[in-house]
């Protein structure tokens, strides 16, 4: 019986990896299972010696781990591109986000703005700073706990506007996605995969990684709010 391929990932890729793992198991006969947590937490686990075969994280985080010797050289590859979107509580008015002026108005109109601990959260704070609104909005920004979708703060009433990866907000109960950020305000994250040096079955892990980056993987990713970096 084939030994299971184990993987670690951030929460943003959890939905697509769950579906892809099932596809790889049923179509190719390779059992794959990913454990998801906040990206910062996952990177910390790898640095602390967590044993697994595959790692899927934001490209910058994975590249840093490769440089530190935690990812086998030459195995890292981009998998999917994910856009950051805005979302509001279900039943709230849906304001257009067609222009950067629309986005500015949405930010200024919000009482509480939820964002994540991951790369999308860092990029959102950078965006608010670049637009000159950080002093005005600083007290309205609410950061979700690691591994918790920013959209959950909408459903609980703790925020009335949220920004996060599309894959983490789509289908979340009590949450409606407004759309991606317009123009030069657009934020996207490329997620990459690599084989961990701790893997004891690196050849099979490479095979599974190739399947994650296949055309079938890209089709499944699109249904989960992501797309191939080449699209």
C-alpha positions as CSV (number, residue, x, y, z in Angstrom):
1,X,0.0,0.0,0.0
2,X,1.3,3.4,-0.9
3,X,2.4,5.6,2.0
4,X,0.5,8.8,2.3
5,X,2.1,12.0,1.1
6,X,1.8,14.6,3.9
7,X,1.7,18.3,3.3
8,X,1.6,21.6,5.2
9,X,-0.1,24.7,3.8
10,X,-1.6,28.0,4.7
11,X,-5.3,28.5,5.2
12,X,-5.7,30.3,1.9
13,X,-5.0,27.2,-0.1
14,X,-6.9,24.7,2.1
15,X,-10.1,24.5,-0.1
16,X,-8.2,23.8,-3.4
17,X,-5.8,21.4,-1.8
18,X,-8.6,19.4,-0.2
19,X,-10.3,19.0,-3.5
20,X,-7.1,18.3,-5.4
21,X,-5.9,15.8,-2.9
22,X,-9.1,13.8,-3.4
23,X,-8.7,14.1,-7.2
24,X,-5.1,12.8,-7.0
25,X,-6.1,9.9,-4.8
26,X,-9.0,8.8,-6.9
27,X,-7.5,9.4,-10.3
28,X,-3.8,8.7,-9.8
29,X,-3.9,6.4,-6.7
30,X,-1.6,8.6,-4.7
31,X,-2.9,9.3,-1.2
32,X,-2.2,13.0,-0.2
33,X,-3.3,14.9,2.9
34,X,-2.6,18.5,3.8
35,X,-2.7,20.1,7.2
36,X,-3.5,23.8,7.0
37,X,-2.8,26.6,9.5
38,X,-2.0,30.3,9.3
39,X,1.0,30.9,6.9
40,X,3.2,32.4,9.6
41,X,2.4,29.5,11.9
42,X,3.1,27.0,9.2
43,X,6.5,28.5,8.3
44,X,7.4,28.5,12.0
45,X,6.5,24.8,12.2
46,X,8.8,24.0,9.3
47,X,11.6,26.0,10.9
48,X,11.1,24.1,14.1
49,X,11.5,20.8,12.3
50,X,8.0,19.6,11.4
51,X,8.2,16.5,9.3
52,X,6.2,16.4,6.1
53,X,6.7,15.9,2.3
54,X,5.2,18.9,0.7
55,X,4.8,22.6,1.5
56,X,2.5,25.1,-0.1
57,X,2.8,28.7,1.0
58,X,3.0,32.2,-0.4
59,X,5.9,32.4,-2.8
60,X,8.0,34.8,-0.7
61,X,7.6,32.7,2.4
62,X,8.4,29.5,0.6
63,X,11.5,31.0,-1.1
64,X,12.8,32.1,2.3
65,X,12.4,28.6,3.7
66,X,14.2,27.2,0.6
67,X,17.1,29.6,1.2
68,X,17.3,28.4,4.8
69,X,17.6,24.8,3.6
70,X,14.1,23.6,4.5
71,X,12.9,23.0,0.9
72,X,14.8,20.8,-1.6
73,X,16.6,23.0,-4.1
74,X,15.0,23.1,-7.5
75,X,11.6,21.7,-6.4
76,X,9.8,25.0,-5.7
77,X,7.3,26.0,-8.3
78,X,4.5,28.5,-8.6
79,X,1.1,26.9,-8.4
80,X,-1.8,29.4,-8.2
81,X,-2.4,33.2,-8.2
82,X,-5.0,34.4,-5.7
83,X,-6.6,37.9,-5.7
84,X,-7.6,39.7,-2.6
85,X,-11.2,40.7,-2.6
86,X,-13.5,42.9,-0.5
87,X,-16.5,41.4,1.3
88,X,-19.4,42.6,3.4
89,X,-21.9,41.0,5.7
90,X,-24.8,39.2,4.1
91,X,-27.7,41.7,3.7
92,X,-25.5,44.8,3.7
93,X,-25.6,47.2,0.7
94,X,-23.3,46.2,-2.1
95,X,-21.3,49.3,-3.1
96,X,-19.5,49.2,-6.4
97,X,-15.7,48.8,-6.4
98,X,-15.1,49.9,-10.0
99,X,-12.6,52.6,-9.3
100,X,-10.0,53.5,-6.7
101,X,-12.3,56.3,-5.6
102,X,-15.0,53.7,-4.9
103,X,-12.5,51.7,-2.7
104,X,-11.5,54.9,-0.8
105,X,-15.2,55.6,-0.1
106,X,-15.8,52.1,1.0
107,X,-12.8,52.3,3.4
108,X,-13.9,55.6,4.9
109,X,-17.5,54.5,5.2
110,X,-16.6,51.3,7.2
111,X,-16.9,51.3,11.0
112,X,-14.6,48.3,11.4
113,X,-12.3,46.8,8.7
114,X,-11.2,43.1,9.0
115,X,-7.9,41.8,7.5
116,X,-5.7,38.8,7.9
117,X,-2.4,37.9,9.4
118,X,-1.2,36.6,6.1
119,X,0.3,38.3,3.0
120,X,-3.0,39.8,2.0
121,X,-3.3,41.5,5.4
122,X,0.2,43.0,5.1
123,X,-0.6,44.2,1.6
124,X,-3.8,45.7,2.8
125,X,-2.1,47.7,5.5
126,X,0.5,48.8,3.0
127,X,-2.3,49.9,0.6
128,X,-4.0,52.0,3.3
129,X,-0.7,53.6,4.2
130,X,0.1,54.4,0.5
131,X,-3.3,56.1,0.1
132,X,-2.7,58.3,3.1
133,X,-5.6,56.9,5.1
134,X,-3.6,55.0,7.8
135,X,-4.0,57.7,10.5
136,X,-7.8,57.9,9.8
137,X,-8.4,54.2,9.7
138,X,-5.8,52.8,12.2
139,X,-8.4,52.5,15.0
140,X,-10.9,50.8,12.6
141,X,-8.6,48.0,11.5
142,X,-9.3,44.6,13.1
143,X,-6.8,41.8,12.5
144,X,-8.3,38.3,12.6
145,X,-6.4,35.8,14.7
146,X,-4.0,33.5,12.8
147,X,-5.8,30.8,10.8
148,X,-9.2,32.6,11.2
149,X,-10.8,34.0,8.1
150,X,-11.3,37.7,8.2
151,X,-14.8,37.1,6.9
152,X,-15.7,35.4,10.1
153,X,-15.6,38.9,11.7
154,X,-18.2,40.0,9.3
155,X,-20.5,37.2,10.2
156,X,-20.1,37.8,13.9
157,X,-20.8,41.6,13.5
158,X,-17.2,42.6,14.6
159,X,-16.6,44.2,11.2
160,X,-18.6,45.5,8.3
161,X,-15.9,45.3,5.6
162,X,-13.2,42.6,5.1
163,X,-10.3,42.0,2.8
164,X,-8.7,38.6,2.2
165,X,-7.9,36.0,-0.4
166,X,-10.9,35.1,-2.5
167,X,-10.5,31.4,-1.7
168,X,-10.9,32.2,2.0
169,X,-14.0,34.4,1.7
170,X,-16.0,32.6,-1.0
171,X,-18.8,30.4,0.3
172,X,-18.3,31.6,3.9
173,X,-21.7,31.7,5.7
174,X,-23.0,35.3,6.3
175,X,-20.5,36.8,3.9
176,X,-20.9,38.3,0.4
177,X,-17.9,38.9,-1.8
178,X,-18.1,42.4,-3.5
179,X,-15.2,41.9,-5.8
180,X,-11.5,42.4,-6.4
181,X,-9.7,45.7,-5.7
182,X,-9.7,48.1,-8.7
183,X,-6.8,49.4,-10.7
184,X,-3.4,49.9,-9.1
185,X,-5.0,49.0,-5.7
186,X,-5.3,45.3,-6.8
187,X,-3.6,42.9,-4.5
188,X,-2.6,39.3,-5.5
189,X,-0.5,36.6,-4.0
190,X,1.2,33.7,-5.8
191,X,1.2,30.5,-3.9
192,X,4.0,28.0,-4.6
193,X,4.8,24.4,-3.6
194,X,8.0,22.6,-2.9
195,X,9.3,19.3,-1.5
196,X,10.5,19.6,2.1
197,X,14.0,18.3,3.0
198,X,12.4,16.4,5.8
199,X,10.5,14.2,3.2
200,X,11.5,10.5,3.3
201,X,9.8,9.9,0.0
202,X,10.9,12.9,-2.1
203,X,10.4,11.2,-5.5
204,X,6.7,10.5,-4.8
205,X,6.4,14.0,-3.3
206,X,7.7,15.5,-6.5
207,X,5.2,13.5,-8.5
208,X,2.4,14.7,-6.3
209,X,3.6,18.3,-6.6
210,X,3.6,18.0,-10.4
211,X,-0.1,16.9,-10.2
212,X,-0.9,19.9,-8.1
213,X,0.5,22.1,-10.8
214,X,-1.2,20.2,-13.7
215,X,-4.0,21.5,-15.9
216,X,-6.5,19.5,-13.8
217,X,-5.1,21.4,-10.8
218,X,-5.6,24.7,-12.5
219,X,-9.3,23.8,-13.4
220,X,-10.0,22.9,-9.7
221,X,-8.2,26.0,-8.5
222,X,-10.5,28.2,-10.6
223,X,-13.5,26.9,-8.9
224,X,-11.9,27.8,-5.6
225,X,-11.2,31.4,-6.5
226,X,-7.6,31.0,-7.7
227,X,-6.0,30.7,-11.2
228,X,-2.8,29.6,-12.8
229,X,0.0,32.2,-12.7
230,X,0.2,32.0,-16.5
231,X,-3.5,32.9,-17.1
